[in-house]
Amino acid sequence: MGKQLLRSGTSILSNYVEAWSASSKKDYINFFTYSLKSSNESKVWLSLLKDINKGDRKELGWLLGELQEISNIIASGIITMKGKR
């Protein structure tokens, strides 16, 4: 689980940064979408760790809250980029 969390967690930022050098609007949206998916995957791994009591529950709860905020920001950006607001 730790390796999966490391992979998905770092993917959030790497895809976000990659979006800023995208060659088209479609690529831009795709990179933001990958970032959102990685954020959601990271929430799954953190939730599992919390459920099986691996790690500090308070810290895991805080991390899950932060990831939810990140997901909301990215999702809002995707909606705006698609012109659905």
PDB file of N, CA, C and O in Angstrom:
ATOM      1  N   MET A   1       0.820  -1.194   0.000  1.00  0.00           N
ATOM      2  CA  MET A   1       0.000   0.000   0.000  1.00  0.00           C
ATOM      3  C   MET A   1       0.864   1.257   0.000  1.00  0.00           C
ATOM      4  O   MET A   1       0.529   2.250  -0.646  1.00  0.00           O
ATOM      5  N   GLY A   2       1.966   1.207   0.722  1.00  0.00           N
ATOM      6  CA  GLY A   2       2.836   2.376   0.794  1.00  0.00           C
ATOM      7  C   GLY A   2       3.370   2.775  -0.566  1.00  0.00           C
ATOM      8  O   GLY A   2       3.415   3.958  -0.906  1.00  0.00           O
ATOM      9  N   LYS A   3       3.778   1.770  -1.351  1.00  0.00           N
ATOM     10  CA  LYS A   3       4.307   2.067  -2.692  1.00  0.00           C
ATOM     11  C   LYS A   3       3.219   2.629  -3.599  1.00  0.00           C
ATOM     12  O   LYS A   3       3.473   3.542  -4.385  1.00  0.00           O
ATOM     13  N   GLN A   4       2.021   2.091  -3.494  1.00  0.00           N
ATOM     14  CA  GLN A   4       0.906   2.580  -4.307  1.00  0.00           C
ATOM     15  C   GLN A   4       0.561   4.019  -3.919  1.00  0.00           C
ATOM     16  O   GLN A   4       0.289   4.855  -4.781  1.00  0.00           O
ATOM     17  N   LEU A   5       0.574   4.296  -2.617  1.00  0.00           N
ATOM     18  CA  LEU A   5       0.274   5.644  -2.138  1.00  0.00           C
ATOM     19  C   LEU A   5       1.348   6.625  -2.604  1.00  0.00           C
ATOM     20  O   LEU A   5       1.038   7.744  -3.012  1.00  0.00           O
ATOM     21  N   LEU A   6       2.595   6.208  -2.542  1.00  0.00           N
ATOM     22  CA  LEU A   6       3.683   7.066  -3.011  1.00  0.00           C
ATOM     23  C   LEU A   6       3.523   7.371  -4.499  1.00  0.00           C
ATOM     24  O   LEU A   6       3.702   8.511  -4.927  1.00  0.00           O
ATOM     25  N   ARG A   7       3.187   6.348  -5.281  1.00  0.00           N
ATOM     26  CA  ARG A   7       3.018   6.527  -6.717  1.00  0.00           C
ATOM     27  C   ARG A   7       1.850   7.462  -7.019  1.00  0.00           C
ATOM     28  O   ARG A   7       1.996   8.413  -7.786  1.00  0.00           O
ATOM     29  N   SER A   8       0.692   7.193  -6.415  1.00  0.00           N
ATOM     30  CA  SER A   8      -0.480   8.020  -6.715  1.00  0.00           C
ATOM     31  C   SER A   8      -0.338   9.428  -6.144  1.00  0.00           C
ATOM     32  O   SER A   8      -0.770  10.401  -6.763  1.00  0.00           O
ATOM     33  N   GLY A   9       0.263   9.532  -4.971  1.00  0.00           N
ATOM     34  CA  GLY A   9       0.435  10.845  -4.361  1.00  0.00           C
ATOM     35  C   GLY A   9       1.355  11.762  -5.155  1.00  0.00           C
ATOM     36  O   GLY A   9       1.078  12.952  -5.305  1.00  0.00           O
ATOM     37  N   THR A  10       2.444  11.205  -5.659  1.00  0.00           N
ATOM     38  CA  THR A  10       3.362  12.028  -6.451  1.00  0.00           C
ATOM     39  C   THR A  10       2.808  12.299  -7.843  1.00  0.00           C
ATOM     40  O   THR A  10       3.183  13.281  -8.485  1.00  0.00           O
ATOM     41  N   SER A  11       1.928  11.441  -8.304  1.00  0.00           N
ATOM     42  CA  SER A  11       1.314  11.623  -9.619  1.00  0.00           C
ATOM     43  C   SER A  11       0.389  12.841  -9.649  1.00  0.00           C
ATOM     44  O   SER A  11       0.212  13.463 -10.697  1.00  0.00           O
ATOM     45  N   ILE A  12      -0.197  13.177  -8.507  1.00  0.00           N
ATOM     46  CA  ILE A  12      -1.077  14.346  -8.449  1.00  0.00           C
ATOM     47  C   ILE A  12      -0.310  15.583  -8.898  1.00  0.00           C
ATOM     48  O   ILE A  12      -0.743  16.308  -9.795  1.00  0.00           O
ATOM     49  N   LEU A  13       0.816  15.809  -8.273  1.00  0.00           N
ATOM     50  CA  LEU A  13       1.614  16.998  -8.580  1.00  0.00           C
ATOM     51  C   LEU A  13       2.242  16.927  -9.965  1.00  0.00           C
ATOM     52  O   LEU A  13       2.247  17.918 -10.696  1.00  0.00           O
ATOM     53  N   SER A  14       2.772  15.764 -10.331  1.00  0.00           N
ATOM     54  CA  SER A  14       3.454  15.683 -11.625  1.00  0.00           C
ATOM     55  C   SER A  14       2.497  15.938 -12.787  1.00  0.00           C
ATOM     56  O   SER A  14       2.872  16.602 -13.753  1.00  0.00           O
ATOM     57  N   ASN A  15       1.290  15.435 -12.714  1.00  0.00           N
ATOM     58  CA  ASN A  15       0.316  15.689 -13.780  1.00  0.00           C
ATOM     59  C   ASN A  15      -0.181  17.128 -13.760  1.00  0.00           C
ATOM     60  O   ASN A  15      -0.450  17.707 -14.812  1.00  0.00           O
ATOM     61  N   TYR A  16      -0.304  17.705 -12.574  1.00  0.00           N
ATOM     62  CA  TYR A  16      -0.698  19.108 -12.460  1.00  0.00           C
ATOM     63  C   TYR A  16       0.353  20.002 -13.119  1.00  0.00           C
ATOM     64  O   TYR A  16       0.017  20.904 -13.887  1.00  0.00           O
ATOM     65  N   VAL A  17       1.611  19.749 -12.818  1.00  0.00           N
ATOM     66  CA  VAL A  17       2.696  20.539 -13.409  1.00  0.00           C
ATOM     67  C   VAL A  17       2.765  20.313 -14.916  1.00  0.00           C
ATOM     68  O   VAL A  17       2.973  21.257 -15.678  1.00  0.00           O
ATOM     69  N   GLU A  18       2.593  19.088 -15.339  1.00  0.00           N
ATOM     70  CA  GLU A  18       2.639  18.766 -16.774  1.00  0.00           C
ATOM     71  C   GLU A  18       1.529  19.487 -17.538  1.00  0.00           C
ATOM     72  O   GLU A  18       1.710  19.863 -18.696  1.00  0.00           O
ATOM     73  N   ALA A  19       0.394  19.676 -16.895  1.00  0.00           N
ATOM     74  CA  ALA A  19      -0.728  20.365 -17.553  1.00  0.00           C
ATOM     75  C   ALA A  19      -0.339  21.762 -17.996  1.00  0.00           C
ATOM     76  O   ALA A  19      -0.797  22.232 -19.037  1.00  0.00           O
ATOM     77  N   TRP A  20       0.493  22.426 -17.225  1.00  0.00           N
ATOM     78  CA  TRP A  20       0.858  23.808 -17.537  1.00  0.00           C
ATOM     79  C   TRP A  20       1.728  23.922 -18.785  1.00  0.00           C
ATOM     80  O   TRP A  20       1.889  25.014 -19.329  1.00  0.00           O
ATOM     81  N   SER A  21       2.294  22.800 -19.245  1.00  0.00           N
ATOM     82  CA  SER A  21       3.066  22.851 -20.493  1.00  0.00           C
ATOM     83  C   SER A  21       2.385  22.040 -21.594  1.00  0.00           C
ATOM     84  O   SER A  21       3.022  21.655 -22.574  1.00  0.00           O
ATOM     85  N   ALA A  22       1.104  21.789 -21.426  1.00  0.00           N
ATOM     86  CA  ALA A  22       0.348  21.026 -22.422  1.00  0.00           C
ATOM     87  C   ALA A  22       0.282  21.798 -23.736  1.00  0.00           C
ATOM     88  O   ALA A  22       0.292  23.028 -23.759  1.00  0.00           O
ATOM     89  N   SER A  23       0.214  21.043 -24.821  1.00  0.00           N
ATOM     90  CA  SER A  23       0.222  21.660 -26.147  1.00  0.00           C
ATOM     91  C   SER A  23      -1.175  22.019 -26.664  1.00  0.00           C
ATOM     92  O   SER A  23      -1.308  22.704 -27.679  1.00  0.00           O
ATOM     93  N   SER A  24      -2.207  21.559 -25.969  1.00  0.00           N
ATOM     94  CA  SER A  24      -3.569  21.877 -26.401  1.00  0.00           C
ATOM     95  C   SER A  24      -4.495  21.896 -25.186  1.00  0.00           C
ATOM     96  O   SER A  24      -4.140  21.418 -24.108  1.00  0.00           O
ATOM     97  N   LYS A  25      -5.678  22.452 -25.382  1.00  0.00           N
ATOM     98  CA  LYS A  25      -6.668  22.476 -24.303  1.00  0.00           C
ATOM     99  C   LYS A  25      -7.058  21.055 -23.908  1.00  0.00           C
ATOM    100  O   LYS A  25      -7.256  20.762 -22.729  1.00  0.00           O
ATOM    101  N   LYS A  26      -7.167  20.182 -24.896  1.00  0.00           N
ATOM    102  CA  LYS A  26      -7.525  18.788 -24.621  1.00  0.00           C
ATOM    103  C   LYS A  26      -6.464  18.133 -23.733  1.00  0.00           C
ATOM    104  O   LYS A  26      -6.803  17.459 -22.761  1.00  0.00           O
ATOM    105  N   ASP A  27      -5.175  18.329 -24.063  1.00  0.00           N
ATOM    106  CA  ASP A  27      -4.103  17.784 -23.239  1.00  0.00           C
ATOM    107  C   ASP A  27      -4.139  18.380 -21.835  1.00  0.00           C
ATOM    108  O   ASP A  27      -3.945  17.676 -20.844  1.00  0.00           O
ATOM    109  N   TYR A  28      -4.388  19.671 -21.763  1.00  0.00           N
ATOM    110  CA  TYR A  28      -4.473  20.376 -20.490  1.00  0.00           C
ATOM    111  C   TYR A  28      -5.538  19.727 -19.603  1.00  0.00           C
ATOM    112  O   TYR A  28      -5.286  19.421 -18.437  1.00  0.00           O
ATOM    113  N   ILE A  29      -6.706  19.525 -20.159  1.00  0.00           N
ATOM    114  CA  ILE A  29      -7.804  18.900 -19.414  1.00  0.00           C
ATOM    115  C   ILE A  29      -7.447  17.465 -19.045  1.00  0.00           C
ATOM    116  O   ILE A  29      -7.735  17.023 -17.933  1.00  0.00           O
ATOM    117  N   ASN A  30      -6.830  16.740 -19.959  1.00  0.00           N
ATOM    118  CA  ASN A  30      -6.447  15.352 -19.675  1.00  0.00           C
ATOM    119  C   ASN A  30      -5.474  15.258 -18.505  1.00  0.00           C
ATOM    120  O   ASN A  30      -5.629  14.391 -17.644  1.00  0.00           O
ATOM    121  N   PHE A  31      -4.477  16.134 -18.460  1.00  0.00           N
ATOM    122  CA  PHE A  31      -3.523  16.100 -17.355  1.00  0.00           C
ATOM    123  C   PHE A  31      -4.205  16.437 -16.034  1.00  0.00           C
ATOM    124  O   PHE A  31      -3.896  15.833 -15.006  1.00  0.00           O
ATOM    125  N   PHE A  32      -5.125  17.391 -16.052  1.00  0.00           N
ATOM    126  CA  PHE A  32      -5.881  17.708 -14.842  1.00  0.00           C
ATOM    127  C   PHE A  32      -6.744  16.508 -14.424  1.00  0.00           C
ATOM    128  O   PHE A  32      -6.884  16.223 -13.234  1.00  0.00           O
ATOM    129  N   THR A  33      -7.311  15.819 -15.395  1.00  0.00           N
ATOM    130  CA  THR A  33      -8.123  14.639 -15.106  1.00  0.00           C
ATOM    131  C   THR A  33      -7.276  13.533 -14.492  1.00  0.00           C
ATOM    132  O   THR A  33      -7.711  12.879 -13.544  1.00  0.00           O
ATOM    133  N   TYR A  34      -6.073  13.314 -15.018  1.00  0.00           N
ATOM    134  CA  TYR A  34      -5.165  12.305 -14.441  1.00  0.00           C
ATOM    135  C   TYR A  34      -4.802  12.689 -13.012  1.00  0.00           C
ATOM    136  O   TYR A  34      -4.713  11.831 -12.134  1.00  0.00           O
ATOM    137  N   SER A  35      -4.594  13.975 -12.785  1.00  0.00           N
ATOM    138  CA  SER A  35      -4.267  14.452 -11.451  1.00  0.00           C
ATOM    139  C   SER A  35      -5.420  14.177 -10.484  1.00  0.00           C
ATOM    140  O   SER A  35      -5.196  13.757  -9.349  1.00  0.00           O
ATOM    141  N   LEU A  36      -6.642  14.414 -10.934  1.00  0.00           N
ATOM    142  CA  LEU A  36      -7.819  14.150 -10.105  1.00  0.00           C
ATOM    143  C   LEU A  36      -7.943  12.657  -9.796  1.00  0.00           C
ATOM    144  O   LEU A  36      -8.223  12.275  -8.660  1.00  0.00           O
ATOM    145  N   LYS A  37      -7.735  11.829 -10.798  1.00  0.00           N
ATOM    146  CA  LYS A  37      -7.806  10.378 -10.579  1.00  0.00           C
ATOM    147  C   LYS A  37      -6.758   9.917  -9.579  1.00  0.00           C
ATOM    148  O   LYS A  37      -7.031   9.055  -8.744  1.00  0.00           O
ATOM    149  N   SER A  38      -5.567  10.484  -9.660  1.00  0.00           N
ATOM    150  CA  SER A  38      -4.510  10.124  -8.710  1.00  0.00           C
ATOM    151  C   SER A  38      -4.866  10.576  -7.298  1.00  0.00           C
ATOM    152  O   SER A  38      -4.573   9.882  -6.324  1.00  0.00           O
ATOM    153  N   SER A  39      -5.494  11.732  -7.193  1.00  0.00           N
ATOM    154  CA  SER A  39      -5.938  12.213  -5.889  1.00  0.00           C
ATOM    155  C   SER A  39      -6.984  11.274  -5.296  1.00  0.00           C
ATOM    156  O   SER A  39      -6.938  10.947  -4.110  1.00  0.00           O
ATOM    157  N   ASN A  40      -7.916  10.850  -6.124  1.00  0.00           N
ATOM    158  CA  ASN A  40      -8.946   9.914  -5.656  1.00  0.00           C
ATOM    159  C   ASN A  40      -8.336   8.573  -5.260  1.00  0.00           C
ATOM    160  O   ASN A  40      -8.752   7.970  -4.270  1.00  0.00           O
ATOM    161  N   GLU A  41      -7.360   8.108  -6.022  1.00  0.00           N
ATOM    162  CA  GLU A  41      -6.691   6.848  -5.677  1.00  0.00           C
ATOM    163  C   GLU A  41      -5.944   6.987  -4.354  1.00  0.00           C
ATOM    164  O   GLU A  41      -5.963   6.073  -3.530  1.00  0.00           O
ATOM    165  N   SER A  42      -5.296   8.115  -4.152  1.00  0.00           N
ATOM    166  CA  SER A  42      -4.576   8.341  -2.896  1.00  0.00           C
ATOM    167  C   SER A  42      -5.538   8.316  -1.706  1.00  0.00           C
ATOM    168  O   SER A  42      -5.191   7.827  -0.631  1.00  0.00           O
ATOM    169  N   LYS A  43      -6.743   8.845  -1.906  1.00  0.00           N
ATOM    170  CA  LYS A  43      -7.750   8.809  -0.834  1.00  0.00           C
ATOM    171  C   LYS A  43      -8.124   7.371  -0.489  1.00  0.00           C
ATOM    172  O   LYS A  43      -8.361   7.048   0.675  1.00  0.00           O
ATOM    173  N   VAL A  44      -8.175   6.518  -1.496  1.00  0.00           N
ATOM    174  CA  VAL A  44      -8.495   5.100  -1.247  1.00  0.00           C
ATOM    175  C   VAL A  44      -7.416   4.472  -0.371  1.00  0.00           C
ATOM    176  O   VAL A  44      -7.727   3.805   0.616  1.00  0.00           O
ATOM    177  N   TRP A  45      -6.143   4.683  -0.731  1.00  0.00           N
ATOM    178  CA  TRP A  45      -5.047   4.076   0.024  1.00  0.00           C
ATOM    179  C   TRP A  45      -4.996   4.611   1.446  1.00  0.00           C
ATOM    180  O   TRP A  45      -4.782   3.845   2.386  1.00  0.00           O
ATOM    181  N   LEU A  46      -5.188   5.912   1.620  1.00  0.00           N
ATOM    182  CA  LEU A  46      -5.184   6.482   2.969  1.00  0.00           C
ATOM    183  C   LEU A  46      -6.361   5.964   3.793  1.00  0.00           C
ATOM    184  O   LEU A  46      -6.219   5.702   4.987  1.00  0.00           O
ATOM    185  N   SER A  47      -7.512   5.817   3.160  1.00  0.00           N
ATOM    186  CA  SER A  47      -8.686   5.285   3.860  1.00  0.00           C
ATOM    187  C   SER A  47      -8.454   3.855   4.310  1.00  0.00           C
ATOM    188  O   SER A  47      -8.823   3.473   5.420  1.00  0.00           O
ATOM    189  N   LEU A  48      -7.842   3.070   3.441  1.00  0.00           N
ATOM    190  CA  LEU A  48      -7.534   1.688   3.818  1.00  0.00           C
ATOM    191  C   LEU A  48      -6.557   1.639   4.980  1.00  0.00           C
ATOM    192  O   LEU A  48      -6.744   0.860   5.915  1.00  0.00           O
ATOM    193  N   LEU A  49      -5.523   2.457   4.933  1.00  0.00           N
ATOM    194  CA  LEU A  49      -4.564   2.503   6.037  1.00  0.00           C
ATOM    195  C   LEU A  49      -5.249   2.901   7.339  1.00  0.00           C
ATOM    196  O   LEU A  49      -4.958   2.344   8.397  1.00  0.00           O
ATOM    197  N   LYS A  50      -6.156   3.865   7.255  1.00  0.00           N
ATOM    198  CA  LYS A  50      -6.895   4.298   8.441  1.00  0.00           C
ATOM    199  C   LYS A  50      -7.799   3.177   8.952  1.00  0.00           C
ATOM    200  O   LYS A  50      -7.888   2.954  10.160  1.00  0.00           O
ATOM    201  N   ASP A  51      -8.466   2.474   8.041  1.00  0.00           N
ATOM    202  CA  ASP A  51      -9.392   1.407   8.424  1.00  0.00           C
ATOM    203  C   ASP A  51      -8.695   0.214   9.081  1.00  0.00           C
ATOM    204  O   ASP A  51      -9.274  -0.450   9.940  1.00  0.00           O
ATOM    205  N   ILE A  52      -7.470  -0.053   8.682  1.00  0.00           N
ATOM    206  CA  ILE A  52      -6.754  -1.197   9.272  1.00  0.00           C
ATOM    207  C   ILE A  52      -5.796  -0.755  10.383  1.00  0.00           C
ATOM    208  O   ILE A  52      -4.938  -1.517  10.827  1.00  0.00           O
ATOM    209  N   ASN A  53      -5.968   0.495  10.817  1.00  0.00           N
ATOM    210  CA  ASN A  53      -5.184   1.044  11.932  1.00  0.00           C
ATOM    211  C   ASN A  53      -3.678   1.016  11.698  1.00  0.00           C
ATOM    212  O   ASN A  53      -2.911   0.682  12.601  1.00  0.00           O
ATOM    213  N   LYS A  54      -3.263   1.362  10.500  1.00  0.00           N
ATOM    214  CA  LYS A  54      -1.838   1.503  10.174  1.00  0.00           C
ATOM    215  C   LYS A  54      -1.541   2.984  10.062  1.00  0.00           C
ATOM    216  O   LYS A  54      -1.880   3.615   9.062  1.00  0.00           O
ATOM    217  N   GLY A  55      -0.915   3.537  11.075  1.00  0.00           N
ATOM    218  CA  GLY A  55      -0.620   4.961  11.076  1.00  0.00           C
ATOM    219  C   GLY A  55      -1.496   5.700  12.062  1.00  0.00           C
ATOM    220  O   GLY A  55      -2.448   5.147  12.611  1.00  0.00           O
ATOM    221  N   ASP A  56      -1.167   6.924  12.271  1.00  0.00           N
ATOM    222  CA  ASP A  56      -1.891   7.779  13.199  1.00  0.00           C
ATOM    223  C   ASP A  56      -3.234   8.180  12.586  1.00  0.00           C
ATOM    224  O   ASP A  56      -3.274   8.834  11.544  1.00  0.00           O
ATOM    225  N   ARG A  57      -4.321   7.789  13.231  1.00  0.00           N
ATOM    226  CA  ARG A  57      -5.659   8.045  12.686  1.00  0.00           C
ATOM    227  C   ARG A  57      -5.938   9.531  12.515  1.00  0.00           C
ATOM    228  O   ARG A  57      -6.573   9.930  11.539  1.00  0.00           O
ATOM    229  N   LYS A  58      -5.475  10.351  13.442  1.00  0.00           N
ATOM    230  CA  LYS A  58      -5.696  11.794  13.349  1.00  0.00           C
ATOM    231  C   LYS A  58      -4.960  12.362  12.136  1.00  0.00           C
ATOM    232  O   LYS A  58      -5.518  13.159  11.382  1.00  0.00           O
ATOM    233  N   GLU A  59      -3.724  11.954  11.954  1.00  0.00           N
ATOM    234  CA  GLU A  59      -2.947  12.440  10.812  1.00  0.00           C
ATOM    235  C   GLU A  59      -3.533  11.943   9.497  1.00  0.00           C
ATOM    236  O   GLU A  59      -3.603  12.694   8.524  1.00  0.00           O
ATOM    237  N   LEU A  60      -3.954  10.677   9.461  1.00  0.00           N
ATOM    238  CA  LEU A  60      -4.569  10.147   8.243  1.00  0.00           C
ATOM    239  C   LEU A  60      -5.867  10.884   7.928  1.00  0.00           C
ATOM    240  O   LEU A  60      -6.164  11.159   6.766  1.00  0.00           O
ATOM    241  N   GLY A  61      -6.631  11.199   8.957  1.00  0.00           N
ATOM    242  CA  GLY A  61      -7.858  11.972   8.756  1.00  0.00           C
ATOM    243  C   GLY A  61      -7.562  13.351   8.190  1.00  0.00           C
ATOM    244  O   GLY A  61      -8.261  13.826   7.295  1.00  0.00           O
ATOM    245  N   TRP A  62      -6.517  13.997   8.718  1.00  0.00           N
ATOM    246  CA  TRP A  62      -6.120  15.307   8.222  1.00  0.00           C
ATOM    247  C   TRP A  62      -5.705  15.216   6.756  1.00  0.00           C
ATOM    248  O   TRP A  62      -6.110  16.041   5.938  1.00  0.00           O
ATOM    249  N   LEU A  63      -4.887  14.198   6.426  1.00  0.00           N
ATOM    250  CA  LEU A  63      -4.435  14.010   5.043  1.00  0.00           C
ATOM    251  C   LEU A  63      -5.618  13.772   4.105  1.00  0.00           C
ATOM    252  O   LEU A  63      -5.650  14.299   2.993  1.00  0.00           O
ATOM    253  N   LEU A  64      -6.582  12.979   4.557  1.00  0.00           N
ATOM    254  CA  LEU A  64      -7.774  12.736   3.736  1.00  0.00           C
ATOM    255  C   LEU A  64      -8.543  14.030   3.497  1.00  0.00           C
ATOM    256  O   LEU A  64      -9.050  14.254   2.398  1.00  0.00           O
ATOM    257  N   GLY A  65      -8.633  14.877   4.509  1.00  0.00           N
ATOM    258  CA  GLY A  65      -9.298  16.168   4.344  1.00  0.00           C
ATOM    259  C   GLY A  65      -8.573  17.051   3.346  1.00  0.00           C
ATOM    260  O   GLY A  65      -9.202  17.708   2.516  1.00  0.00           O
ATOM    261  N   GLU A  66      -7.246  17.066   3.427  1.00  0.00           N
ATOM    262  CA  GLU A  66      -6.454  17.857   2.480  1.00  0.00           C
ATOM    263  C   GLU A  66      -6.625  17.336   1.054  1.00  0.00           C
ATOM    264  O   GLU A  66      -6.757  18.120   0.114  1.00  0.00           O
ATOM    265  N   LEU A  67      -6.621  16.018   0.896  1.00  0.00           N
ATOM    266  CA  LEU A  67      -6.819  15.439  -0.434  1.00  0.00           C
ATOM    267  C   LEU A  67      -8.200  15.753  -0.982  1.00  0.00           C
ATOM    268  O   LEU A  67      -8.362  15.948  -2.187  1.00  0.00           O
ATOM    269  N   GLN A  68      -9.195  15.802  -0.108  1.00  0.00           N
ATOM    270  CA  GLN A  68     -10.541  16.157  -0.563  1.00  0.00           C
ATOM    271  C   GLN A  68     -10.561  17.591  -1.087  1.00  0.00           C
ATOM    272  O   GLN A  68     -11.180  17.876  -2.112  1.00  0.00           O
ATOM    273  N   GLU A  69      -9.886  18.481  -0.383  1.00  0.00           N
ATOM    274  CA  GLU A  69      -9.802  19.869  -0.850  1.00  0.00           C
ATOM    275  C   GLU A  69      -9.078  19.958  -2.187  1.00  0.00           C
ATOM    276  O   GLU A  69      -9.515  20.679  -3.084  1.00  0.00           O
ATOM    277  N   ILE A  70      -7.981  19.233  -2.322  1.00  0.00           N
ATOM    278  CA  ILE A  70      -7.226  19.215  -3.584  1.00  0.00           C
ATOM    279  C   ILE A  70      -8.112  18.682  -4.708  1.00  0.00           C
ATOM    280  O   ILE A  70      -8.149  19.250  -5.799  1.00  0.00           O
ATOM    281  N   SER A  71      -8.822  17.594  -4.438  1.00  0.00           N
ATOM    282  CA  SER A  71      -9.723  17.016  -5.441  1.00  0.00           C
ATOM    283  C   SER A  71     -10.789  18.017  -5.862  1.00  0.00           C
ATOM    284  O   SER A  71     -11.094  18.140  -7.048  1.00  0.00           O
ATOM    285  N   ASN A  72     -11.352  18.727  -4.902  1.00  0.00           N
ATOM    286  CA  ASN A  72     -12.385  19.717  -5.207  1.00  0.00           C
ATOM    287  C   ASN A  72     -11.839  20.834  -6.096  1.00  0.00           C
ATOM    288  O   ASN A  72     -12.504  21.268  -7.036  1.00  0.00           O
ATOM    289  N   ILE A  73     -10.629  21.295  -5.794  1.00  0.00           N
ATOM    290  CA  ILE A  73     -10.014  22.361  -6.587  1.00  0.00           C
ATOM    291  C   ILE A  73      -9.755  21.893  -8.013  1.00  0.00           C
ATOM    292  O   ILE A  73     -10.064  22.600  -8.972  1.00  0.00           O
ATOM    293  N   ILE A  74      -9.187  20.699  -8.145  1.00  0.00           N
ATOM    294  CA  ILE A  74      -8.881  20.164  -9.479  1.00  0.00           C
ATOM    295  C   ILE A  74     -10.169  19.936 -10.268  1.00  0.00           C
ATOM    296  O   ILE A  74     -10.248  20.285 -11.446  1.00  0.00           O
ATOM    297  N   ALA A  75     -11.178  19.350  -9.619  1.00  0.00           N
ATOM    298  CA  ALA A  75     -12.460  19.090 -10.297  1.00  0.00           C
ATOM    299  C   ALA A  75     -13.108  20.386 -10.752  1.00  0.00           C
ATOM    300  O   ALA A  75     -13.655  20.462 -11.852  1.00  0.00           O
ATOM    301  N   SER A  76     -13.045  21.399  -9.910  1.00  0.00           N
ATOM    302  CA  SER A  76     -13.601  22.695 -10.280  1.00  0.00           C
ATOM    303  C   SER A  76     -12.880  23.266 -11.500  1.00  0.00           C
ATOM    304  O   SER A  76     -13.503  23.841 -12.392  1.00  0.00           O
ATOM    305  N   GLY A  77     -11.564  23.099 -11.523  1.00  0.00           N
ATOM    306  CA  GLY A  77     -10.788  23.552 -12.680  1.00  0.00           C
ATOM    307  C   GLY A  77     -11.182  22.826 -13.944  1.00  0.00           C
ATOM    308  O   GLY A  77     -11.288  23.443 -15.004  1.00  0.00           O
ATOM    309  N   ILE A  78     -11.399  21.536 -13.853  1.00  0.00           N
ATOM    310  CA  ILE A  78     -11.795  20.742 -15.024  1.00  0.00           C
ATOM    311  C   ILE A  78     -13.145  21.226 -15.546  1.00  0.00           C
ATOM    312  O   ILE A  78     -13.323  21.404 -16.751  1.00  0.00           O
ATOM    313  N   ILE A  79     -14.090  21.437 -14.637  1.00  0.00           N
ATOM    314  CA  ILE A  79     -15.417  21.908 -15.036  1.00  0.00           C
ATOM    315  C   ILE A  79     -15.312  23.257 -15.724  1.00  0.00           C
ATOM    316  O   ILE A  79     -15.938  23.487 -16.759  1.00  0.00           O
ATOM    317  N   THR A  80     -14.521  24.143 -15.147  1.00  0.00           N
ATOM    318  CA  THR A  80     -14.327  25.479 -15.752  1.00  0.00           C
ATOM    319  C   THR A  80     -13.700  25.367 -17.119  1.00  0.00           C
ATOM    320  O   THR A  80     -14.140  26.034 -18.056  1.00  0.00           O
ATOM    321  N   MET A  81     -12.664  24.523 -17.258  1.00  0.00           N
ATOM    322  CA  MET A  81     -11.970  24.376 -18.555  1.00  0.00           C
ATOM    323  C   MET A  81     -12.884  23.798 -19.625  1.00  0.00           C
ATOM    324  O   MET A  81     -12.755  24.115 -20.807  1.00  0.00           O
ATOM    325  N   LYS A  82     -13.807  22.948 -19.198  1.00  0.00           N
ATOM    326  CA  LYS A  82     -14.741  22.364 -20.162  1.00  0.00           C
ATOM    327  C   LYS A  82     -15.882  23.326 -20.481  1.00  0.00           C
ATOM    328  O   LYS A  82     -16.718  23.048 -21.340  1.00  0.00           O
ATOM    329  N   GLY A  83     -15.908  24.460 -19.781  1.00  0.00           N
ATOM    330  CA  GLY A  83     -16.926  25.462 -20.053  1.00  0.00           C
ATOM    331  C   GLY A  83     -18.307  25.084 -19.571  1.00  0.00           C
ATOM    332  O   GLY A  83     -19.307  25.485 -20.166  1.00  0.00           O
ATOM    333  N   LYS A  84     -18.373  24.308 -18.489  1.00  0.00           N
ATOM    334  CA  LYS A  84     -19.667  23.846 -17.997  1.00  0.00           C
ATOM    335  C   LYS A  84     -20.147  24.631 -16.789  1.00  0.00           C
ATOM    336  O   LYS A  84     -21.013  24.163 -16.049  1.00  0.00           O
ATOM    337  N   ARG A  85     -19.593  25.823 -16.583  1.00  0.00           N
ATOM    338  CA  ARG A  85     -20.055  26.700 -15.508  1.00  0.00           C
ATOM    339  C   ARG A  85     -20.682  27.907 -16.068  1.00  0.00           C
ATOM    340  O   ARG A  85     -21.136  28.771 -15.318  1.00  0.00           O
TER     341      ARG A  85
END
